[in-house]
């Protein structure tokens, strides 16, 4: 019995698509990397290194909100630009 409770042989049920699993793993790695970069970047920009208070103060909180917003905005624009370049057949490095 499988751990999902669907029974025996995965090949008999259509099998597991390894390409889909690899694509999902790659996407998870990419999202995790983006999140870690976001946290590192915004932490460096917005939070002092000596941690004078246990909670975020208003200035830090506002800075983090703006930093995260800008990070996602720029990330989206870069992704759109790269997608356009890919559709037009241009090299990303050719500019």
DAWO-V704820 format. One record per residue. N is the residue number from 1. RES is the residue in one small letter. PSI is psi in whole degrees, -180 to 180 (none if undefined). Layout:
n=(N;N)
res=(RES;RES)
psi=(PSI;PSI)
This chain:
n=(1;2;3;4;5;6;7;8;9;10;11;12;13;14;15;16;17;18;19;20;21;22;23;24;25;26;27;28;29;30;31;32;33;34;35;36;37;38;39;40;41;42;43;44;45;46;47;48;49;50;51;52;53;54;55;56;57;58;59;60;61;62;63;64;65;66;67;68;69;70;71;72;73;74;75;76;77;78;79;80;81;82;83;84;85;86;87;88;89;90;91;92;93;94;95)
res=(x;x;x;x;x;x;x;x;x;x;x;x;x;x;x;x;x;x;x;x;x;x;x;x;x;x;x;x;x;x;x;x;x;x;x;x;x;x;x;x;x;x;x;x;x;x;x;x;x;x;x;x;x;x;x;x;x;x;x;x;x;x;x;x;x;x;x;x;x;x;x;x;x;x;x;x;x;x;x;x;x;x;x;x;x;x;x;x;x;x;x;x;x;x;x)
psi=(138;164;-15;-5;19;0;-173;-114;120;-28;-33;-25;18;-8;173;128;105;-34;-39;-38;-45;-40;-41;-40;-41;-41;-41;-42;-41;-43;-42;-42;-44;-44;-45;-40;-41;-49;-47;-48;-51;-33;-46;-38;-29;-20;128;152;-18;-3;67;-23;155;-32;160;138;175;-42;-46;-44;-45;-43;-45;-42;-46;-41;-48;-43;-47;-40;-47;-36;-48;-42;-42;-43;-42;-43;-43;-44;-44;-37;-42;-42;-41;-39;-31;-5;10;152;141;-31;-9;7;none)
